[in-house]
Amino acid sequence: MALTFDPFREMDRMAARLLTSGGTERSSSWMPMDLYRAGDHYIVNVDLPGVDPGSIDLNVDANTLTIQAERTIGSADGAQWLAQERPAGRYMRQLGLGNDVDLEQIQAHYEHGVLMLTIPVAERAKPRKITVEQRDRQSAISTGGSQSSEAPAGANSSSEG
């Protein structure tokens, strides 16, 4: 398998990293997530390995869910870094939730480096079956027909004139 090096792509990547937040903050792409619907709930799994659960901050404003977390990497005093590839710092990701979720019932838990959010679908947005009432056609005709077939008194005398 041959590996190719594209210097222009690498320059674009480095420039974007330096021009956004001074190169110190990571983008929301560090928070990879999966989103799916299971029955009447949406499930969001966000990878946050090495994050202290106490640093995770979840907020809902209008229909926007904001996830913030901070990851710190400790080092021994006087250590000389030879490689530092694990991202550290404060991270943020926002999700637009729409109108069909129950914002009051969102649940979250953090286990094994994964933040799992359960967002229930609102009752008004759940699929439901509508029953069709069946009326007996014969009874509707007989009750409606008997009233309409009788002419008011004097109606025949005026038409025979």
C-alpha positions in Angstrom: 0.0 0.0 0.0 1.6 3.3 -1.1 1.2 6.3 1.1 1.1 9.7 -0.6 2.0 13.0 1.0 0.0 16.0 -0.3 1.9 19.1 0.9 -1.0 21.4 0.0 -3.5 19.4 2.0 -1.2 19.4 5.0 -0.7 23.2 4.6 -4.4 23.8 4.5 -4.9 21.6 7.6 -2.1 23.5 9.5 -3.4 26.9 8.5 -6.9 26.0 9.6 -5.7 24.8 12.9 -3.6 28.0 13.5 -6.3 30.4 12.4 -9.1 28.9 14.5 -8.7 29.9 18.2 -5.0 30.5 18.0 -4.3 26.8 17.6 -4.9 26.1 21.3 -8.6 24.9 21.2 -9.7 21.8 19.4 -12.7 21.8 17.2 -15.9 19.8 18.0 -14.6 17.1 15.7 -12.6 15.8 18.7 -16.0 14.9 20.2 -17.1 12.2 17.7 -20.6 11.1 18.2 -23.3 8.7 17.0 -26.9 9.6 16.9 -29.8 7.2 16.2 -33.4 6.6 17.1 -34.5 3.6 19.0 -38.2 3.3 19.4 -39.5 6.5 21.0 -36.0 7.8 22.1 -33.1 9.4 20.4 -29.7 8.1 21.6 -26.6 10.2 21.4 -23.2 8.6 22.2 -20.3 11.1 22.5 -16.7 9.8 22.8 -15.0 11.7 25.6 -12.1 9.5 26.7 -10.0 10.7 29.6 -12.5 13.5 30.5 -13.3 14.0 34.2 -17.1 13.5 34.5 -17.3 16.5 36.7 -16.1 18.7 33.9 -18.9 17.7 31.6 -21.5 20.5 31.2 -24.8 20.0 29.4 -27.2 22.9 28.7 -30.4 23.2 26.8 -31.3 26.7 25.5 -34.4 26.9 23.3 -33.9 23.8 21.2 -30.1 23.7 21.2 -28.2 21.2 23.3 -24.7 22.3 24.2 -22.2 19.8 25.4 -19.0 21.1 27.0 -16.1 19.1 28.5 -12.5 19.6 29.5 -9.7 17.2 29.3 -6.4 17.8 31.1 -3.2 15.9 30.7 -1.0 15.9 33.6 2.8 15.8 33.3 5.6 15.4 35.7 7.3 18.6 36.7 10.3 19.2 34.5 9.3 16.6 32.0 10.4 17.1 28.4 7.7 16.2 25.9 8.9 14.0 23.1 5.4 13.5 21.6 2.1 15.0 22.5 -0.7 13.7 20.3 -3.6 13.4 22.8 -5.8 16.4 22.6 -6.3 18.5 25.8 -8.4 21.5 26.5 -12.0 22.7 26.6 -14.3 21.3 23.9 -17.8 22.2 22.9 -20.4 20.8 20.6 -24.0 22.0 19.9 -26.9 20.0 18.5 -30.2 21.4 17.2 -33.0 19.3 18.7 -36.1 20.4 16.8 -39.6 20.6 18.3 -40.5 17.0 18.5 -38.4 16.0 21.6 -39.3 16.2 25.3 -36.6 18.6 26.6 -37.6 18.1 30.2 -36.9 14.3 30.2 -33.4 14.2 28.7 -31.1 11.8 30.6 -27.3 11.5 30.6 -24.7 9.2 31.9 -21.0 8.8 31.5 -19.3 5.4 31.4 -16.0 4.1 30.0 -15.3 7.4 28.3 -18.6 7.6 26.5 -21.3 10.2 27.3 -24.7 8.7 26.5 -27.7 11.0 26.2 -31.3 9.6 26.0 -33.7 12.1 24.4 -37.3 11.1 24.4 -39.6 11.9 21.6 -42.5 14.2 22.7 -45.9 12.6 23.0 -47.3 14.8 20.2 -44.6 13.5 17.8 -45.1 9.8 18.5 -46.8 7.7 15.8 -50.3 6.9 16.8 -53.2 5.0 15.4 -56.4 6.8 14.6 -59.6 4.7 14.9 -62.2 5.0 12.3 -65.8 5.0 13.6 -68.1 2.9 11.5 -71.7 3.9 11.4 -74.4 1.5 10.3 -75.4 2.9 6.9 -78.9 1.4 7.0 -79.7 3.0 10.3 -78.4 6.3 9.1 -80.6 6.1 6.0 -83.7 5.1 7.9 -83.5 7.7 10.6 -82.5 10.4 8.1 -84.8 9.2 5.4 -88.0 9.1 7.6 -87.6 12.7 8.6 -86.9 14.0 5.1 -89.5 12.0 3.3 -92.4 13.5 5.3 -93.4 16.8 3.8 -94.7 19.6 6.0 -98.4 19.9 6.2 -99.8 21.9 3.3 -96.8 21.4 1.1 -98.8 19.1 -1.3 -101.8 21.3 -1.5 -99.7 24.3 -2.6 -98.1 22.4 -5.4 -101.4 21.0 -6.8 -102.9 24.4 -7.3 
